[in-house]
């Protein structure tokens, strides 16, 4: 089950991007512009040499470390998470303001198979080298930068049809994510029991989404699944935050930051779909 949960974390983002992409294509009738459109395993301890995020601490669960070491691990994790968000925003801004890059992003949206392959490949690759100094940071920021590039046409489209929607979704996501994170830290509850439940719920969400895309094609079902997705990824925030405080080892900060980034983006896409569905209705 542990391996299955680790694999599910790699697939969370790709599923929701595909779902948002499908929703975007359905909006063609609304005259959208440009409508072409987990930490396991062992390794040698990291070294501080030349790596600002390096660590000389052995691979032991952070719960067994001293207070200073635990705080250092949390600082690294959330610093990288916020850096990943910043890289995605900067790449998104550049994509939006450089026409050839924006055209390439729209062209990529037109090929869903290639998009899914790149998303899965970059995500899995970043996880695979998450313990390799320097390369782990390069891989992580390559993934978060690609997310910013890939989502820019989608967000541009939504914001054109529903002005202010993207900003509202981003604000609500930040508040929700921050509140859940604060609750997990303040309550100090162990949410590891949610792992199996979340995995099953996520698998059911994927199957329901695929069935709705190819068979039912129901706007209401899609809207309701956005709510279900929001609940699932809110649960993943609690689950992953709890693991950051307990089961992650001292050298898995890149993997932990990637998990938080994926959760944040998935929550954002779910909230975006919910707000768009509410305005359409």
N, C-alpha and C positions, 0 to 999 in steps of 0.2 A: 504493500500500500504506500510506503514511503516513496518508492521510486515512481509510482503512478502519480503521487501528489507533486513530485518534482517536475515530472513531464507536463502536468496540467498547467503549472505556472508558466511554462514556456509557450503554451498554446493560448493563454488567456488573451494576450494582446491581439494576435493575428485573427482570432475569432471575432472580436468586437470591431476591429477595423473592417473586416469583410462584411459584417452586419451593417455598419455605418455606410459602407460603400454601396451596399444593396439599397439601403434607404435613399441614398443620394440619387441613384439611378431612377428610383421611382418618382423622384421630384421633377423629371423631365417635363411632365405635363404642366408644371407650374412655371415653365419658362426659365429654368435655371440657365445662367450664362455659361458658355463654353461647355456644353453638356457632352463633350467627348469624354467628357469626364467620368535553488534550494540547497541548500548547503550541505553536502556530504562528501566523503572521500578524504584522503590525506595527501599531504605534500610537504616539501621542505618549508621551514618557516621563512616568511618574507624578511627582507632586509631593508633597512632604512636608506641604504645607499642610493642617493639620487632620486628617491621616490617620496614625495611629500605625504603619501598615504601608506607608506611602508610600515611594517611592524616586525619586531623581533620576538613577539610573544608566541609561544607554542600553540598548536592547534588544540585548544581546550575550550569547552563551552564557556561563553561569557559569564554565565551564572556562577562559575567557579573562580572567576577572577576577582581581584580587589576592586574597590570602588573607583579608583582612578583609572584602572584599565577598562572597566565597563563603560565609564563615561567617555573614554577615548574612542572606544569602538562605536558607541552611539554617535559621537561627533563625526567620525569618519563616514559612517553610513548615511547620515542625513545631509552632510555636506555634499557628498557625491550625488545623492538624490536631487538636491536643489540645483547642483551643477548640471545634472542631466536635463532638468526642466529648462534651465537657462539656455543650454545648447540647442534644445529643440525649438525654443522661442526665437533664438538668433537665426537659426537656419530657416525657420518659417518666415521670418521677416525678410531675409535675403531672397528667398524664393518668391515672395509676394512682390518684391520690388525689382527683380531682374527678369525681364520678359522671357528670354530663352530658357531660364531655369523653371519658370512657371509653366511654360509650354511643355517642358519635359515632364513635369509633375502631372500635368493633365493627361499627357500621353501614357504615363505609367498607370494612371487610374483606369485607363481603358483596357488594360490587360490584368485581370484579377489573379490569374495563375502566377504570373511573374511577381506580382505584388506580394502574394502570400508566401512564395518561395523566398523572396528577399527578407520579408519580416521574420519568418521562421529561422532562416539561415543566420541573420545577424543576431537575433535573440539567442539562439542556441550557441552560436560562436562566442558571444560575449560571456555566456555562462561557462562555457568550456574553458576559457582562459582567465576566468575571474580570479585565479590565484597567482597568475603570472605577472610579476611587477612590470609596470609600464604598459605592456601589451594589454593588460586588463582594462586600463583606463582608455587606451586607444579604441579597443573594441566596444566598450560601453558607450563612449561618446559618438562612435560611428553609428551605433544603433539608435541612440536618442536623436542624433542629428537627422538620420534617415526618417525617423518618425515625424519630426518637424517638417521635413521636405514633403513626405507623402501626404500628410494631413492638411497641408496648406490649401490645396484646391477645394477640398471638402469643406473646410471652415469658411473659405471665401464664398463658396456657393451658399452655404447656410446663412451667412451674414448678409449676403446680397438680397436674399429672399425675405429673411427675417432680421432686419437691422437691430443690432444690439444683442442678438441671441447668444453669440459666442462669448461675449464679455460676461453676460449674465451666467452662462453655464460655467465659465471658468471661476467666477466668484463663488458660486454655490458649491462647486467641487472643492475649492480651497477650504471653505468653511466646514464642509462635511468631513473631508479628509483630516483636517486639523482637529476637529472635535473628536473623531474616533481615535486618532492617535493619542490625544491628551487623555481620553478615558482609559485607554489601555495602559498608559504609563502611570496615571494617578491611581487607578483601581488595583494595579499590579495583579490582575487576574490572569490565570493561565487559560488561553483560548486554543490550546493545541488540540483539544477534543473536537474542534470544529473542522479539522482537516478533512476527514472522511465525508462529512456532511457536505462541505463545500465542493469537494471533488464530484460527488454524485450529482449535486445540483447543477454544477457547471456542465457536466456531460449531458444532463437532461436539457439544459438550455441550448446547447449546440444542436442536439437532435431536433428540438422543437423549432429552432431557427431554420435549419435545413428543410424541415418538412413544410414550414410556412413559406419559404422562398420558392420551392418547387411544386407544392401541391395546393395549399390553402390560399396563399397570397392575400392574407387578411391584414389590413392596416391596423385594425384593433388588436389583433394578436401580436403584431409587431410592437405596438405601443405598450401592451401589457408586459411583453418580454423585456422591454427596456427597463421597466420597474423591477422585474425579477433580477435582471442583470445588475442593477444598482444595489439591490439587497445582497446579492452574492459577492460583489466586489467590495462592498462595505464590510462584509464578513471576512474577506481576505485581508483587509487592512488590519482588523483586530488580530487575525490569525498570524499574519507576518510580523506585526509589531510585537506580539507576544513571543514569537520565536527569536526576534532580535534581542530580547531581554533574557532569553533562556537557552535555546538550543543551538543558535548559531555559534560557530567557533570564532576565535579571535581574528582569523584571517579571511573571513567570508563577508567582509563589509561591502565588496563590490557586488557580490551576488545578492545580498540583502537590499542594497540600493536599487538594483535592477528590478527586484520584486516590487518595491514600493513605487518605482516609476511606472511599471506596467499596471499596477492597481490604480494609480492616480489617473492615467490616461483612459483606462477602461471606465472608471467612474465618470470622467468628463464626457466621454462619448455617450454613455447611458443617459446622463442628465441632458445632454444636447438633444438627443432623440426624444426624450420626454417633453422638453420645452417646445420643440418643434411640433410634436404631435398635439400638444395642448393648443398651440396657436392655430393649427390647421382645423382643429375641432371647434 
